[in-house]
């Protein structure tokens, strides 16, 4: 496993930073989790990658915030906007700062929330203030999960081998069961 992740990994480091930056703009959670996983494995250096993470998250959120002006004109996004829960709209109207923070931790709600915030006319300065706080908390929580999962993964590595053997045994059992059942059914039906 060591060779899969870290073989020639350090020689690709400038490309890795670019991929992480754009990955955070497009997706987020999985990229951040994986980045901190790699930091704990000593494949990335935290002090070098942290500015890339912060820039990717804040620039990505800003692009989605302002991009809603253009994307809301597309048919598919009009459908998405129409299906936005009314409770989310009420939360955005009353407690927009809490909506930004909560949506960061609710998979699939952050981008629609950013779209709705811009549609409700929230000023960029207010959005950025709340988004910096939300991004800090999000990076702290998801990054910690990735970091600590990586260290506990090494402890579980020995047990994973047994589960792999169990999975292979179960697949072989199912294969032979279906093979036996198909022969049995063919004999009875023919």
C-alpha positions as CSV (number, residue, x, y, z in Angstrom):
1,X,0.0,0.0,0.0
2,X,2.9,2.4,0.7
3,X,4.0,2.2,-3.0
4,X,0.5,3.1,-4.3
5,X,0.2,6.4,-2.5
6,X,3.7,7.6,-2.1
7,X,5.6,6.2,-5.0
8,X,6.9,9.3,-6.9
9,X,4.4,11.4,-5.0
10,X,6.9,14.0,-3.9
11,X,8.0,14.6,-7.5
12,X,4.4,15.5,-8.4
13,X,4.0,18.0,-5.5
14,X,3.3,21.2,-7.7
15,X,0.6,19.3,-9.6
16,X,-0.8,17.9,-6.3
17,X,-1.3,21.4,-5.0
18,X,-3.1,22.5,-8.2
19,X,-5.3,19.4,-8.1
20,X,-6.2,20.0,-4.4
21,X,-7.0,23.6,-5.1
22,X,-9.4,22.8,-8.0
23,X,-10.7,19.8,-6.2
24,X,-11.8,22.0,-3.3
25,X,-13.5,24.3,-5.7
26,X,-15.4,21.6,-7.4
27,X,-16.1,19.0,-4.7
28,X,-14.8,19.7,-1.2
29,X,-15.3,17.0,1.5
30,X,-13.5,14.1,-0.1
31,X,-10.6,16.3,-1.3
32,X,-10.1,17.8,2.1
33,X,-10.4,14.5,3.9
34,X,-7.9,12.9,1.5
35,X,-5.5,15.9,1.8
36,X,-5.3,15.6,5.6
37,X,-5.0,11.8,5.3
38,X,-1.9,12.4,3.1
39,X,-0.6,15.1,5.6
40,X,-0.7,12.5,8.4
41,X,1.0,10.0,6.1
42,X,3.8,12.6,5.6
43,X,3.1,12.8,1.9
44,X,2.2,16.4,2.2
45,X,3.4,19.2,4.5
46,X,0.7,20.9,6.4
47,X,2.2,24.4,6.4
48,X,2.6,24.2,2.6
49,X,-0.8,22.8,1.9
50,X,-2.9,24.9,4.3
51,X,-2.8,28.1,2.2
52,X,-3.8,26.1,-0.8
53,X,-6.7,24.6,1.2
54,X,-7.9,28.0,2.5
55,X,-7.6,29.6,-0.9
56,X,-9.4,26.7,-2.6
57,X,-12.3,26.8,-0.1
58,X,-12.8,30.6,-0.1
59,X,-12.4,31.1,-3.8
60,X,-14.6,28.1,-4.6
61,X,-17.4,29.5,-2.3
62,X,-17.0,32.9,-3.8
63,X,-17.3,31.5,-7.3
64,X,-20.4,29.6,-6.4
65,X,-21.9,32.6,-4.7
66,X,-21.4,34.9,-7.7
67,X,-21.9,32.1,-10.2
68,X,-25.5,31.7,-9.1
69,X,-26.3,34.9,-11.1
70,X,-25.4,33.1,-14.3
71,X,-26.4,29.6,-13.4
72,X,-29.8,30.6,-12.2
73,X,-30.8,31.4,-15.8
74,X,-30.1,27.8,-16.9
75,X,-33.1,25.5,-17.0
76,X,-31.7,22.8,-14.8
77,X,-30.8,25.2,-12.1
78,X,-34.3,26.8,-12.2
79,X,-35.6,23.3,-11.4
80,X,-33.2,22.9,-8.5
81,X,-34.1,26.4,-7.2
82,X,-37.8,25.5,-7.3
83,X,-37.2,22.3,-5.3
84,X,-35.2,24.1,-2.6
85,X,-37.0,23.5,0.7
86,X,-39.0,26.5,2.0
87,X,-37.5,25.9,5.5
88,X,-34.0,26.5,4.0
89,X,-35.3,29.8,2.5
90,X,-36.7,30.8,5.9
91,X,-33.5,30.0,7.6
92,X,-31.5,32.0,5.1
93,X,-33.8,35.0,5.5
94,X,-33.8,35.0,9.3
95,X,-30.3,33.6,10.2
96,X,-28.1,33.7,7.1
97,X,-24.9,33.4,9.0
98,X,-26.1,30.2,10.7
99,X,-27.3,28.9,7.3
100,X,-23.9,29.3,5.8
101,X,-22.2,27.5,8.7
102,X,-24.8,24.7,8.8
103,X,-24.8,24.2,5.1
104,X,-21.0,23.7,5.1
105,X,-21.6,20.5,7.1
106,X,-24.7,19.2,5.2
107,X,-23.6,17.4,2.1
108,X,-25.5,18.7,-0.9
109,X,-26.9,21.8,0.7
110,X,-23.9,24.2,0.6
111,X,-24.1,25.1,-3.0
112,X,-27.9,25.6,-3.1
113,X,-27.5,27.8,0.0
114,X,-24.8,29.9,-1.7
115,X,-27.1,30.3,-4.7
116,X,-30.0,31.3,-2.5
117,X,-27.9,33.8,-0.5
118,X,-27.0,35.7,-3.6
119,X,-30.6,35.5,-4.8
120,X,-31.8,37.1,-1.5
121,X,-29.3,39.9,-2.1
122,X,-26.8,39.2,0.7
123,X,-23.8,41.6,0.4
124,X,-20.5,39.9,-0.4
125,X,-18.8,41.5,2.6
126,X,-21.3,39.9,4.9
127,X,-21.1,36.6,3.1
128,X,-17.3,36.5,3.2
129,X,-17.3,37.2,6.9
130,X,-19.6,34.3,7.6
131,X,-17.9,32.0,5.0
132,X,-14.5,32.5,6.6
133,X,-15.8,31.3,9.9
134,X,-17.7,28.4,8.3
135,X,-14.6,27.5,6.3
136,X,-12.4,27.5,9.4
137,X,-14.7,25.2,11.3
138,X,-15.2,23.0,8.3
139,X,-11.5,22.6,7.6
140,X,-10.9,21.9,11.3
141,X,-13.6,19.2,11.6
142,X,-13.1,17.4,8.2
143,X,-9.4,17.8,8.3
144,X,-9.2,16.4,11.8
145,X,-11.3,13.4,10.7
146,X,-9.0,12.7,7.8
147,X,-5.9,13.1,9.9
148,X,-7.1,10.9,12.7
149,X,-8.6,8.3,10.4
150,X,-5.2,8.0,8.8
151,X,-3.5,7.2,12.1
152,X,-6.2,4.8,13.2
153,X,-6.1,3.1,9.7
154,X,-2.6,1.9,10.4
155,X,-3.9,0.2,13.6
156,X,-6.8,-1.4,11.7
157,X,-4.6,-2.5,8.7
158,X,-4.0,-5.9,10.2
159,X,-7.7,-6.5,10.8
160,X,-8.6,-5.4,7.2
161,X,-6.6,-8.4,5.9
162,X,-9.0,-10.7,7.8
163,X,-12.1,-8.9,6.4
164,X,-10.7,-9.2,2.9
165,X,-10.3,-13.0,3.4
166,X,-13.9,-13.1,4.8
167,X,-15.1,-11.1,1.8
168,X,-13.4,-13.5,-0.7
169,X,-14.8,-16.5,1.2
170,X,-18.3,-15.0,1.2
171,X,-18.1,-14.3,-2.6
172,X,-16.8,-17.9,-3.3
173,X,-19.7,-19.3,-1.1
174,X,-22.3,-17.2,-3.0
175,X,-20.7,-18.2,-6.4
176,X,-20.9,-21.9,-5.5
177,X,-24.3,-21.5,-4.0
178,X,-25.7,-19.9,-7.2
179,X,-23.9,-22.5,-9.3
180,X,-25.4,-25.4,-7.3
181,X,-28.8,-23.7,-7.3
182,X,-28.8,-23.2,-11.0
183,X,-27.9,-26.8,-11.6
184,X,-30.6,-27.9,-9.2
185,X,-33.2,-25.7,-10.8
186,X,-32.2,-26.9,-14.3
187,X,-32.5,-30.5,-13.2
188,X,-35.9,-30.0,-11.6
189,X,-37.3,-27.8,-14.5
190,X,-36.0,-29.9,-17.4
